[in-house]
Amino acid sequence: MEVGAIIKKFNTHENLFEKLGILLVVVFFLMIAAGFTDSNQAGRIMTLILFILVFLASFIGYTVSKSLDE
């Protein structure tokens, strides 16, 4: 299977992936808000780790998207 065929398959379901991406972002923000409002110190540390991982994934996605546009 060529790379072009894989991209075409993803493009046919583009609207679905957009909705799932938005849902994923909302879930991450809710988890971060829940962790910061938690009175337990472990919840705050886990939220900070989650926030760093989300930032890293977003940065990698942005970099890949930018390099594919060139």
KAFEN-V324184 format. One record per run of one state. SS is the DSSP state (a for helix, b for strand, c for the rest). FROM is the first residue (numbers start at 1). TO is the last residue. Records with the same first field share a line. If there is no record, write none. Layout:
SS: FROM-TO  FROM-TO
//
This chain:
c: 1-2  13-13  37-40  70-70
a: 3-12  14-36  41-69
//
